[in-house]
Amino acid sequence: MKTSGNTIFITGGTSGIGRGIAEAFHKLGNQVIISGRRKALLEEVTSANPGMKSVELDIQDPEQIKAVAARLVKDFPTLNVLFNNAGIMPFDDPAGEIDDATAVSTIATNLLGPVRMTSALLPHLKQQKDAVVIHNSSVLAFVPLANTAVYSATKAAIHSYALSQRFMLQDSGVRVIEISPPWVDTDLIYKSGDSRAMPLPAFLSATMQGLAEGKDEVYVDDIKLLRDNPGSGEHGFVNAFNEAIKENPIPAGH
């Protein structure tokens, strides 16, 4: 995709990968609009990046999604890029009782949010030049982390959805790109400086390069083995992955 001269809407743009990507695009001369639930955080990011715009949005609310989409089309008629970034990653235990409200919230945010947001903006995007939809999935779309079972399942679903959507939009002029981050050292889990987590600046640099190169699927070289998770051998592969994590657990919070 072209990396300058766009009008880009980014969900979940107040922290972590979302803020990093927003600021990277902003520095390249794009008109960037970010969304989030908390007005104070939106104001903090836009104040630090003069010219960046924001809109309050709870991505779990389908009526808010429709209203924000209509506002974006009205206020930013050149909008041509949607980056579905908003996500949450609660830990859970699929061997026990999973809190229903948390599971519903995770699915509504990570899966239904991007589906609804894209659906609301597609009629407009189809009329734009160089239109792009970017979905933020995860390496866990390919190899699930057992103690984030619902999160991993939503990311696998987004990967599947992106594949279908890319096929269905192939003659529309709208490109579909998937970003599949590794474990990045942000506060999605717990910003800990863990040596297994990729530093955010390194991830942003590699991702922006992948987008500029025109890839349909953007991921860092370090996750290639996980991305290539072998079909009929995946049970052993996934078990070995989770045994390794079990021996050195990912911190679940502060």
Secondary structure, 3 states (H helix, E strand, C coil): CCCCCCEEEECCCCCHHHHHHHHHHHHCCCEEEEEECCHHHHHHHHHHCCCCEEEECCCCCHHHHHHHHHHHHHHCCCCCEEEECCCCCCCCCCCCCCCHHHHHHHHHHHHHHHHHHHHHHHHHHCCCCCEEEEEECCHHHCCCCHHHHHHHHHHHHHHHHHHHHHHHCCCCCEEEEEECCCCECCCCCCCCCCCCCECHHHHHHHHHHHHHCCCCEECCHHHHHHHCCCCCCHHHHHHHHHHHHHHCCCCCCC
